[in-house]
Amino acid sequence: MKIKSIFTKLTQWEYWPTPMFYIPVLPYAFYKAIGFKSLTFFLNVNPAIKNSGDGTDSKYETLQLAPKKHRPKSVLISVNEDFNTVKEKINNNEISYPLIAKPDLGFRGLLVKKVDSENELINYLHKNNSVEIIIQEYIAYPKECGIFYYRLPNNDKGKITSITLKKFLSVFGDGKSTLSELILADTRAFLYYELLQNIHKENMFKIPLKDEKIVLTVIGNHSKGTQFINGNHLISKELEATFDNLNKQMDGWFYGRLDVKYQSFEKLLKGEDYKILEINGILAEPTHIYDASVPTSNYFTALKAIKNNWKIISLIAKQNRENHKLTSPKAINYIKQMVVLRKYSKKIIALNDKN
């Protein structure tokens, strides 16, 4: 199985490591930096978010930009916070089980977990007591997508450049095979066997009923097995108008991806029955690029989309600088922040490996 997994990840570009998608675009980013006479020009894109959302920002604080009716109930848990205080926060905010727990500074779905009980939460917080944790209500809407939106500060209307529909990893029972066997036989699920073995450890050797659908993970992240589906055909003036209206309620956010759970696309078009799980800034990806099933999609079209994002970033940064007389942080200070973030990232990876 291990050899098959390695071969699949080598031959299918959607699984290639992140640097493969960003290193080839760096020369273009440096070209833009020369024009700005600043290596940190991109930090002027989203003034409302620390460093415009480069991964050093608090997910909890950034989420507060969204209107209250469109964001999940959430609380921030400090390092080593007493569980009685945690429990009080949860109760005061009317958050019930199941709930979602995740790092306040996190990436690629690491340590993001659906928690079903108080004992499970106690165990999760005990294991991860060295980092700040967000506890968030679990949104039961059946659909999830990522919407990449930007608006030039001098324009009243913005653009949606990417919609990624998320298909949660699942298998169907045949009445004969165990859950473990079904996972190993699935062309996608087998790649995440180790993760799924941990999530479903009590059910791995049970036999699901014939045609029974088993949803293997409810976390909408590629690293958790969620399939990213190109939904750009759903971009419309009506949807852009809905998100223009939302954007005007989020002062200082001009660029990035909103991860959204919603009841139906028809209601989402009208701005109804949806919740924003996360607001992502300049570090956000137009994740539709990872849908390799689209005939016109390939590694090089993915690079082109990322390059185009740098072009948009430079346009927004230019207008923000001119309008608000912003100055870019000194490169040396920013490098120091990146060193700290790098150390933190290693900690999150280590904690994730232990969980």
Buried (B, 14 or more C-beta within 10 A) or exposed (E): EEEEBEEBBEEEBBBBEEEEBBEBBEEBBEEBBEEBEBBBBBBBBBBBBBBBBBBBBBBBBBBEBBEEEBBBBBBBBEEEBEEEEBEEBBEEBEBEBBBBBBBBBBBBBBBBBBBEEEEBBBEBBEEBBEBBBBBBBBBEBEBBBBBBBBBBBEEEEBBBBBBBBBBBBBBEBBEEBBBBBBBBEBEBBBBBBEBBEEBBEEEBEEBBEEEEEBEBBBBBBBBBBBBBBBBBEBBEEEBBBBBBEBBEEBEBBBBBBBBBBBBBBEBBBEBEBBBBBBBBBBBBBBBBBBBBEEEEBEBEEBBEBBBBBBEBBBBBBBBBBEEEEEEBBEEEEBEEBEEEBEEBBEBBBEBBEEE
